[in-house]
Amino acid sequence: MKNTKHMFYVLGFLNLTTLGYHVLCSLAEGLRIGNVKEHTLEELWHSKTVYELRCDMLKTKGAKWEACRNCEIPYRDAPEDDVSGVEIKTLKYKYESI
């Protein structure tokens, strides 16, 4: 299945595993960002790593990651969840590294 919509979730949700890892998506645990045992939620949410992942998601509509390429969630989203119009220049980060 090929995505034609952007994913709202990487812009609006912070997914945590039961072990405290921040993951890009609950369906793609391999895309770990950091851990709440080592960083605050604010540091994880506003990190340069997450910023770069969000930019990549907007640029490629998830084509960079296998889990995203095969994802059906964008097709189930409500129209108000579509972020195709979000410009990358509106994204920012506070923390250089986590």
C-alpha positions, 0 to 999 in steps of 0.5 A: 500500500502506497501512502499518499497522505502525510502522517499526523501522528509524528506531529501530534503524538509522543508514543512511549513503549512500556520500557519508556522508549519514545518511538516514532510510531507504536507500530514501528518500535525499531524507530526509537528516539530516546528514553524517559529514564534518561530525558524529559518528555520536553527534551524528547518532543523538542529534540533535533532528532524528532525534528529531523524525523518530522521533516523527513515524514513531511518530505517523503510521506513516510517513504523513508521507513518500511513500517511507514510505507506499508502503513494503512493508518493515513487512509483511515484518518479523518480529513482534519488529521491530514497535514499535507499543508504543513510547511517544514519551515514551521517546525523547530527544535530546542535540544541539539541532541538527546 
